[in-house]
Amino acid sequence: MSNEAREKDALYALDLSDVEWVGAPGSDPEDRIEVARLSGGAVAIRNAAHPEDPPLRYTAAEWEAFTLGARDGEFDVAPHP
């Protein structure tokens, strides 16, 4: 098993019952995504409207790649007409 696979397995083995979930200030809980910071720079993400669903978990490297791409506009989507 690769180091990356072991790291992901460890993330999904974490108990998230005591993490602090943070959403955008002033956003409606029915319409927002929440993020929890985990050890080592990893994060978990969930839909605030469905907190019972399993959250997605990302390593520090994955989260950094995503946030850098978002800042550079890689994920900008044109609005629907």
Biopython code that builds the backbone (N, CA, C, O; Angstrom):
import numpy as np
from Bio.PDB.StructureBuilder import StructureBuilder

atoms = [
    (1, "MET", "N", (0.858, -1.180, 0.000)),
    (1, "MET", "CA", (0.000, 0.000, 0.000)),
    (1, "MET", "C", (0.901, 1.239, 0.000)),
    (1, "MET", "O", (1.879, 1.305, 0.745)),
    (2, "SER", "N", (0.563, 2.210, -0.837)),
    (2, "SER", "CA", (1.369, 3.429, -0.932)),
    (2, "SER", "C", (1.177, 4.307, 0.304)),
    (2, "SER", "O", (0.215, 4.154, 1.056)),
    (3, "ASN", "N", (2.109, 5.220, 0.487)),
    (3, "ASN", "CA", (2.033, 6.167, 1.596)),
    (3, "ASN", "C", (0.760, 7.017, 1.489)),
    (3, "ASN", "O", (0.107, 7.295, 2.495)),
    (4, "GLU", "N", (0.414, 7.428, 0.256)),
    (4, "GLU", "CA", (-0.795, 8.236, 0.049)),
    (4, "GLU", "C", (-2.048, 7.456, 0.448)),
    (4, "GLU", "O", (-2.960, 8.009, 1.063)),
    (5, "ALA", "N", (-2.086, 6.179, 0.098)),
    (5, "ALA", "CA", (-3.237, 5.340, 0.450)),
    (5, "ALA", "C", (-3.338, 5.175, 1.964)),
    (5, "ALA", "O", (-4.431, 5.214, 2.529)),
    (6, "ARG", "N", (-2.190, 4.990, 2.616)),
    (6, "ARG", "CA", (-2.204, 4.866, 4.083)),
    (6, "ARG", "C", (-2.683, 6.168, 4.724)),
    (6, "ARG", "O", (-3.434, 6.154, 5.698)),
    (7, "GLU", "N", (-2.234, 7.294, 4.159)),
    (7, "GLU", "CA", (-2.647, 8.593, 4.694)),
    (7, "GLU", "C", (-4.163, 8.782, 4.565)),
    (7, "GLU", "O", (-4.812, 9.269, 5.491)),
    (8, "LYS", "N", (-4.721, 8.397, 3.417)),
    (8, "LYS", "CA", (-6.175, 8.513, 3.225)),
    (8, "LYS", "C", (-6.918, 7.569, 4.163)),
    (8, "LYS", "O", (-7.926, 7.953, 4.756)),
    (9, "ASP", "N", (-6.441, 6.360, 4.300)),
    (9, "ASP", "CA", (-7.078, 5.410, 5.221)),
    (9, "ASP", "C", (-7.089, 5.964, 6.636)),
    (9, "ASP", "O", (-8.087, 5.841, 7.346)),
    (10, "ALA", "N", (-5.978, 6.576, 7.051)),
    (10, "ALA", "CA", (-5.899, 7.155, 8.391)),
    (10, "ALA", "C", (-6.889, 8.304, 8.544)),
    (10, "ALA", "O", (-7.512, 8.451, 9.595)),
    (11, "LEU", "N", (-7.036, 9.120, 7.502)),
    (11, "LEU", "CA", (-8.011, 10.221, 7.566)),
    (11, "LEU", "C", (-9.429, 9.701, 7.745)),
    (11, "LEU", "O", (-10.192, 10.226, 8.556)),
    (12, "TYR", "N", (-9.780, 8.670, 6.988)),
    (12, "TYR", "CA", (-11.141, 8.135, 7.069)),
    (12, "TYR", "C", (-11.374, 7.322, 8.337)),
    (12, "TYR", "O", (-12.518, 7.013, 8.671)),
    (13, "ALA", "N", (-10.308, 6.974, 9.043)),
    (13, "ALA", "CA", (-10.450, 6.268, 10.318)),
    (13, "ALA", "C", (-10.653, 7.237, 11.486)),
    (13, "ALA", "O", (-11.040, 6.817, 12.577)),
    (14, "LEU", "N", (-10.391, 8.541, 11.263)),
    (14, "LEU", "CA", (-10.524, 9.521, 12.337)),
    (14, "LEU", "C", (-11.970, 9.675, 12.794)),
    (14, "LEU", "O", (-12.899, 9.663, 11.987)),
    (15, "ASP", "N", (-12.134, 9.817, 14.083)),
    (15, "ASP", "CA", (-13.440, 10.134, 14.667)),
    (15, "ASP", "C", (-13.625, 11.646, 14.573)),
    (15, "ASP", "O", (-12.832, 12.402, 15.135)),
    (16, "LEU", "N", (-14.651, 12.086, 13.877)),
    (16, "LEU", "CA", (-14.890, 13.517, 13.689)),
    (16, "LEU", "C", (-15.963, 14.077, 14.615)),
    (16, "LEU", "O", (-16.436, 15.195, 14.413)),
    (17, "SER", "N", (-16.345, 13.314, 15.620)),
    (17, "SER", "CA", (-17.452, 13.755, 16.476)),
    (17, "SER", "C", (-17.141, 15.016, 17.272)),
    (17, "SER", "O", (-18.064, 15.716, 17.688)),
    (18, "ASP", "N", (-15.862, 15.323, 17.494)),
    (18, "ASP", "CA", (-15.512, 16.505, 18.287)),
    (18, "ASP", "C", (-14.868, 17.632, 17.473)),
    (18, "ASP", "O", (-14.358, 18.592, 18.051)),
    (19, "VAL", "N", (-14.885, 17.528, 16.141)),
    (19, "VAL", "CA", (-14.264, 18.597, 15.347)),
    (19, "VAL", "C", (-15.201, 19.797, 15.273)),
    (19, "VAL", "O", (-16.412, 19.677, 15.460)),
    (20, "GLU", "N", (-14.609, 20.954, 14.995)),
    (20, "GLU", "CA", (-15.396, 22.180, 14.834)),
    (20, "GLU", "C", (-15.635, 22.404, 13.341)),
    (20, "GLU", "O", (-14.693, 22.553, 12.563)),
    (21, "TRP", "N", (-16.908, 22.427, 12.958)),
    (21, "TRP", "CA", (-17.283, 22.667, 11.569)),
    (21, "TRP", "C", (-17.499, 24.157, 11.370)),
    (21, "TRP", "O", (-18.186, 24.800, 12.164)),
    (22, "VAL", "N", (-16.917, 24.705, 10.316)),
    (22, "VAL", "CA", (-16.980, 26.134, 10.041)),
    (22, "VAL", "C", (-17.554, 26.353, 8.649)),
    (22, "VAL", "O", (-17.126, 25.735, 7.674)),
    (23, "GLY", "N", (-18.533, 27.248, 8.582)),
    (23, "GLY", "CA", (-19.106, 27.644, 7.293)),
    (23, "GLY", "C", (-18.874, 29.122, 7.081)),
    (23, "GLY", "O", (-18.432, 29.823, 7.991)),
    (24, "ALA", "N", (-19.168, 29.596, 5.895)),
    (24, "ALA", "CA", (-18.996, 31.020, 5.595)),
    (24, "ALA", "C", (-19.891, 31.840, 6.518)),
    (24, "ALA", "O", (-21.076, 31.539, 6.662)),
    (25, "PRO", "N", (-19.331, 32.874, 7.142)),
    (25, "PRO", "CA", (-20.134, 33.728, 8.034)),
    (25, "PRO", "C", (-21.332, 34.325, 7.298)),
    (25, "PRO", "O", (-21.214, 34.811, 6.173)),
    (26, "GLY", "N", (-22.475, 34.277, 7.954)),
    (26, "GLY", "CA", (-23.690, 34.850, 7.383)),
    (26, "GLY", "C", (-24.382, 33.972, 6.361)),
    (26, "GLY", "O", (-25.435, 34.344, 5.844)),
    (27, "SER", "N", (-23.811, 32.811, 6.058)),
    (27, "SER", "CA", (-24.442, 31.941, 5.067)),
    (27, "SER", "C", (-25.564, 31.127, 5.707)),
    (27, "SER", "O", (-25.564, 30.878, 6.913)),
    (28, "ASP", "N", (-26.503, 30.726, 4.886)),
    (28, "ASP", "CA", (-27.640, 29.924, 5.323)),
    (28, "ASP", "C", (-27.181, 28.474, 5.505)),
    (28, "ASP", "O", (-26.638, 27.896, 4.564)),
    (29, "PRO", "N", (-27.378, 27.873, 6.668)),
    (29, "PRO", "CA", (-26.952, 26.488, 6.880)),
    (29, "PRO", "C", (-27.538, 25.497, 5.881)),
    (29, "PRO", "O", (-26.968, 24.426, 5.673)),
    (30, "GLU", "N", (-28.653, 25.831, 5.268)),
    (30, "GLU", "CA", (-29.249, 24.935, 4.274)),
    (30, "GLU", "C", (-28.521, 24.998, 2.934)),
    (30, "GLU", "O", (-28.710, 24.126, 2.086)),
    (31, "ASP", "N", (-27.692, 26.019, 2.738)),
    (31, "ASP", "CA", (-27.048, 26.223, 1.438)),
    (31, "ASP", "C", (-25.532, 26.247, 1.505)),
    (31, "ASP", "O", (-24.891, 26.666, 0.542)),
    (32, "ARG", "N", (-24.945, 25.820, 2.591)),
    (32, "ARG", "CA", (-23.498, 25.981, 2.696)),
    (32, "ARG", "C", (-22.757, 24.662, 2.881)),
    (32, "ARG", "O", (-23.312, 23.639, 3.280)),
    (33, "ILE", "N", (-21.497, 24.753, 2.572)),
    (33, "ILE", "CA", (-20.547, 23.678, 2.808)),
    (33, "ILE", "C", (-19.755, 24.068, 4.053)),
    (33, "ILE", "O", (-19.399, 25.233, 4.232)),
    (34, "GLU", "N", (-19.483, 23.095, 4.906)),
    (34, "GLU", "CA", (-18.702, 23.348, 6.108)),
    (34, "GLU", "C", (-17.383, 22.591, 6.045)),
    (34, "GLU", "O", (-17.300, 21.499, 5.484)),
    (35, "VAL", "N", (-16.359, 23.193, 6.631)),
    (35, "VAL", "CA", (-15.015, 22.618, 6.635)),
    (35, "VAL", "C", (-14.573, 22.430, 8.082)),
    (35, "VAL", "O", (-14.832, 23.277, 8.937)),
    (36, "ALA", "N", (-13.909, 21.322, 8.342)),
    (36, "ALA", "CA", (-13.296, 21.066, 9.656)),
    (36, "ALA", "C", (-11.810, 20.850, 9.430)),
    (36, "ALA", "O", (-11.411, 20.070, 8.565)),
    (37, "ARG", "N", (-10.999, 21.540, 10.207)),
    (37, "ARG", "CA", (-9.546, 21.358, 10.115)),
    (37, "ARG", "C", (-9.152, 20.122, 10.929)),
    (37, "ARG", "O", (-9.583, 19.947, 12.069)),
    (38, "LEU", "N", (-8.329, 19.278, 10.322)),
    (38, "LEU", "CA", (-7.865, 18.061, 10.966)),
    (38, "LEU", "C", (-6.355, 18.166, 11.188)),
    (38, "LEU", "O", (-5.717, 19.113, 10.727)),
    (39, "SER", "N", (-5.805, 17.214, 11.876)),
    (39, "SER", "CA", (-4.369, 17.248, 12.174)),
    (39, "SER", "C", (-3.539, 17.200, 10.895)),
    (39, "SER", "O", (-3.936, 16.610, 9.890)),
    (40, "GLY", "N", (-2.385, 17.832, 10.965)),
    (40, "GLY", "CA", (-1.454, 17.796, 9.849)),
    (40, "GLY", "C", (-1.874, 18.592, 8.633)),
    (40, "GLY", "O", (-1.310, 18.403, 7.555)),
    (41, "GLY", "N", (-2.849, 19.480, 8.774)),
    (41, "GLY", "CA", (-3.288, 20.299, 7.649)),
    (41, "GLY", "C", (-4.380, 19.669, 6.814)),
    (41, "GLY", "O", (-4.835, 20.277, 5.845)),
    (42, "ALA", "N", (-4.812, 18.476, 7.155)),
    (42, "ALA", "CA", (-5.902, 17.826, 6.434)),
    (42, "ALA", "C", (-7.224, 18.521, 6.780)),
    (42, "ALA", "O", (-7.314, 19.246, 7.771)),
    (43, "VAL", "N", (-8.241, 18.290, 5.954)),
    (43, "VAL", "CA", (-9.560, 18.862, 6.210)),
    (43, "VAL", "C", (-10.641, 17.840, 5.892)),
    (43, "VAL", "O", (-10.427, 16.884, 5.147)),
    (44, "ALA", "N", (-11.805, 18.075, 6.480)),
    (44, "ALA", "CA", (-13.013, 17.328, 6.132)),
    (44, "ALA", "C", (-14.041, 18.353, 5.664)),
    (44, "ALA", "O", (-14.066, 19.481, 6.154)),
    (45, "ILE", "N", (-14.883, 17.961, 4.720)),
    (45, "ILE", "CA", (-15.903, 18.850, 4.164)),
    (45, "ILE", "C", (-17.237, 18.132, 4.195)),
    (45, "ILE", "O", (-17.327, 16.946, 3.878)),
    (46, "ARG", "N", (-18.289, 18.874, 4.585)),
    (46, "ARG", "CA", (-19.633, 18.291, 4.595)),
    (46, "ARG", "C", (-20.655, 19.317, 4.128)),
    (46, "ARG", "O", (-20.398, 20.520, 4.111)),
    (47, "ASN", "N", (-21.809, 18.812, 3.754)),
    (47, "ASN", "CA", (-22.951, 19.645, 3.406)),
    (47, "ASN", "C", (-23.691, 19.924, 4.710)),
    (47, "ASN", "O", (-24.153, 18.996, 5.373)),
    (48, "ALA", "N", (-23.803, 21.201, 5.081)),
    (48, "ALA", "CA", (-24.428, 21.557, 6.358)),
    (48, "ALA", "C", (-25.883, 21.124, 6.437)),
    (48, "ALA", "O", (-26.397, 20.876, 7.527)),
    (49, "ALA", "N", (-26.555, 21.029, 5.290)),
    (49, "ALA", "CA", (-27.957, 20.618, 5.278)),
    (49, "ALA", "C", (-28.114, 19.129, 5.567)),
    (49, "ALA", "O", (-29.203, 18.680, 5.927)),
    (50, "HIS", "N", (-27.035, 18.358, 5.413)),
    (50, "HIS", "CA", (-27.078, 16.906, 5.629)),
    (50, "HIS", "C", (-25.869, 16.457, 6.439)),
    (50, "HIS", "O", (-25.042, 15.695, 5.938)),
    (51, "PRO", "N", (-25.752, 16.915, 7.683)),
    (51, "PRO", "CA", (-24.570, 16.568, 8.488)),
    (51, "PRO", "C", (-24.467, 15.076, 8.818)),
    (51, "PRO", "O", (-23.419, 14.611, 9.265)),
    (52, "GLU", "N", (-25.537, 14.337, 8.603)),
    (52, "GLU", "CA", (-25.498, 12.899, 8.868)),
    (52, "GLU", "C", (-24.775, 12.130, 7.757)),
    (52, "GLU", "O", (-24.365, 10.988, 7.966)),
    (53, "ASP", "N", (-24.615, 12.744, 6.581)),
    (53, "ASP", "CA", (-23.894, 12.100, 5.482)),
    (53, "ASP", "C", (-22.397, 12.088, 5.783)),
    (53, "ASP", "O", (-21.887, 13.009, 6.422)),
    (54, "PRO", "N", (-21.698, 11.064, 5.332)),
    (54, "PRO", "CA", (-20.259, 11.011, 5.597)),
    (54, "PRO", "C", (-19.535, 12.178, 4.929)),
    (54, "PRO", "O", (-19.749, 12.436, 3.744)),
    (55, "PRO", "N", (-18.688, 12.882, 5.664)),
    (55, "PRO", "CA", (-17.935, 13.982, 5.064)),
    (55, "PRO", "C", (-16.795, 13.462, 4.196)),
    (55, "PRO", "O", (-16.276, 12.367, 4.410)),
    (56, "LEU", "N", (-16.426, 14.263, 3.224)),
    (56, "LEU", "CA", (-15.247, 13.968, 2.417)),
    (56, "LEU", "C", (-14.027, 14.436, 3.191)),
    (56, "LEU", "O", (-14.102, 15.393, 3.961)),
    (57, "ARG", "N", (-12.901, 13.760, 2.987)),
    (57, "ARG", "CA", (-11.685, 14.103, 3.722)),
    (57, "ARG", "C", (-10.528, 14.237, 2.740)),
    (57, "ARG", "O", (-10.368, 13.428, 1.826)),
    (58, "TYR", "N", (-9.725, 15.280, 2.950)),
    (58, "TYR", "CA", (-8.631, 15.577, 2.048)),
    (58, "TYR", "C", (-7.333, 15.757, 2.814)),
    (58, "TYR", "O", (-7.307, 16.360, 3.887)),
    (59, "THR", "N", (-6.254, 15.225, 2.249)),
    (59, "THR", "CA", (-4.942, 15.403, 2.862)),
    (59, "THR", "C", (-4.529, 16.866, 2.725)),
    (59, "THR", "O", (-5.145, 17.630, 1.982)),
    (60, "ALA", "N", (-3.489, 17.242, 3.444)),
    (60, "ALA", "CA", (-2.991, 18.612, 3.358)),
    (60, "ALA", "C", (-2.575, 18.946, 1.928)),
    (60, "ALA", "O", (-2.845, 20.046, 1.448)),
    (61, "ALA", "N", (-1.923, 18.011, 1.246)),
    (61, "ALA", "CA", (-1.482, 18.253, -0.136)),
    (61, "ALA", "C", (-2.677, 18.415, -1.072)),
    (61, "ALA", "O", (-2.665, 19.287, -1.940)),
    (62, "GLU", "N", (-3.701, 17.591, -0.908)),
    (62, "GLU", "CA", (-4.900, 17.709, -1.748)),
    (62, "GLU", "C", (-5.605, 19.043, -1.511)),
    (62, "GLU", "O", (-6.035, 19.702, -2.458)),
    (63, "TRP", "N", (-5.721, 19.433, -0.248)),
    (63, "TRP", "CA", (-6.398, 20.685, 0.089)),
    (63, "TRP", "C", (-5.618, 21.879, -0.464)),
    (63, "TRP", "O", (-6.208, 22.823, -0.989)),
    (64, "GLU", "N", (-4.302, 21.831, -0.346)),
    (64, "GLU", "CA", (-3.490, 22.923, -0.878)),
    (64, "GLU", "C", (-3.660, 23.036, -2.392)),
    (64, "GLU", "O", (-3.814, 24.137, -2.922)),
    (65, "ALA", "N", (-3.633, 21.908, -3.082)),
    (65, "ALA", "CA", (-3.806, 21.929, -4.537)),
    (65, "ALA", "C", (-5.174, 22.509, -4.905)),
    (65, "ALA", "O", (-5.283, 23.300, -5.842)),
    (66, "PHE", "N", (-6.203, 22.120, -4.178)),
    (66, "PHE", "CA", (-7.545, 22.640, -4.454)),
    (66, "PHE", "C", (-7.628, 24.140, -4.196)),
    (66, "PHE", "O", (-8.118, 24.886, -5.045)),
    (67, "THR", "N", (-7.158, 24.591, -3.040)),
    (67, "THR", "CA", (-7.290, 26.011, -2.711)),
    (67, "THR", "C", (-6.455, 26.883, -3.647)),
    (67, "THR", "O", (-6.889, 27.973, -4.018)),
    (68, "LEU", "N", (-5.265, 26.422, -4.033)),
    (68, "LEU", "CA", (-4.468, 27.182, -4.994)),
    (68, "LEU", "C", (-5.190, 27.265, -6.339)),
    (68, "LEU", "O", (-5.211, 28.320, -6.973)),
    (69, "GLY", "N", (-5.776, 26.154, -6.768)),
    (69, "GLY", "CA", (-6.527, 26.157, -8.023)),
    (69, "GLY", "C", (-7.750, 27.056, -7.960)),
    (69, "GLY", "O", (-8.058, 27.758, -8.923)),
    (70, "ALA", "N", (-8.444, 27.040, -6.837)),
    (70, "ALA", "CA", (-9.622, 27.909, -6.685)),
    (70, "ALA", "C", (-9.217, 29.370, -6.737)),
    (70, "ALA", "O", (-9.894, 30.182, -7.368)),
    (71, "ARG", "N", (-8.122, 29.710, -6.080)),
    (71, "ARG", "CA", (-7.643, 31.106, -6.103)),
    (71, "ARG", "C", (-7.237, 31.536, -7.507)),
    (71, "ARG", "O", (-7.361, 32.710, -7.858)),
    (72, "ASP", "N", (-6.752, 30.591, -8.312)),
    (72, "ASP", "CA", (-6.339, 30.898, -9.677)),
    (72, "ASP", "C", (-7.498, 30.848, -10.675)),
    (72, "ASP", "O", (-7.302, 31.075, -11.869)),
    (73, "GLY", "N", (-8.711, 30.552, -10.183)),
    (73, "GLY", "CA", (-9.888, 30.547, -11.052)),
    (73, "GLY", "C", (-10.102, 29.256, -11.826)),
    (73, "GLY", "O", (-10.932, 29.222, -12.735)),
    (74, "GLU", "N", (-9.374, 28.188, -11.492)),
    (74, "GLU", "CA", (-9.506, 26.927, -12.220)),
    (74, "GLU", "C", (-10.895, 26.316, -12.133)),
    (74, "GLU", "O", (-11.271, 25.522, -12.995)),
    (75, "PHE", "N", (-11.655, 26.665, -11.121)),
    (75, "PHE", "CA", (-12.964, 26.055, -10.923)),
    (75, "PHE", "C", (-14.104, 27.024, -11.174)),
    (75, "PHE", "O", (-15.255, 26.717, -10.865)),
    (76, "ASP", "N", (-13.805, 28.184, -11.727)),
    (76, "ASP", "CA", (-14.862, 29.161, -12.024)),
    (76, "ASP", "C", (-15.811, 28.561, -13.064)),
    (76, "ASP", "O", (-15.376, 28.018, -14.080)),
    (77, "VAL", "N", (-17.086, 28.668, -12.798)),
    (77, "VAL", "CA", (-18.103, 28.129, -13.687)),
    (77, "VAL", "C", (-18.991, 29.277, -14.133)),
    (77, "VAL", "O", (-19.425, 30.098, -13.325)),
    (78, "ALA", "N", (-19.249, 29.319, -15.412)),
    (78, "ALA", "CA", (-20.140, 30.377, -15.929)),
    (78, "ALA", "C", (-21.546, 30.145, -15.378)),
    (78, "ALA", "O", (-22.000, 29.003, -15.304)),
    (79, "PRO", "N", (-22.239, 31.219, -14.992)),
    (79, "PRO", "CA", (-23.606, 31.056, -14.491)),
    (79, "PRO", "C", (-24.545, 30.565, -15.589)),
    (79, "PRO", "O", (-24.319, 30.799, -16.777)),
    (80, "HIS", "N", (-25.595, 29.885, -15.164)),
    (80, "HIS", "CA", (-26.618, 29.439, -16.115)),
    (80, "HIS", "C", (-27.335, 30.639, -16.689)),
    (80, "HIS", "O", (-27.580, 31.616, -15.981)),
    (81, "PRO", "N", (-27.674, 30.576, -17.970)),
    (81, "PRO", "CA", (-28.383, 31.724, -18.592)),
    (81, "PRO", "C", (-29.758, 31.947, -17.991)),
    (81, "PRO", "O", (-30.470, 32.863, -18.401)),
]
sb = StructureBuilder()
sb.init_structure("model")
sb.init_model(0)
sb.init_chain("A")
sb.init_seg("    ")
for serial, (resi, resn, name, xyz) in enumerate(atoms, 1):
    if name == "N":
        sb.init_residue(resn, " ", resi, " ")
    sb.init_atom(name, np.array(xyz, "f"), 0.0, 1.0, " ", f" {name:<3s}", serial, name[0])
structure = sb.get_structure()
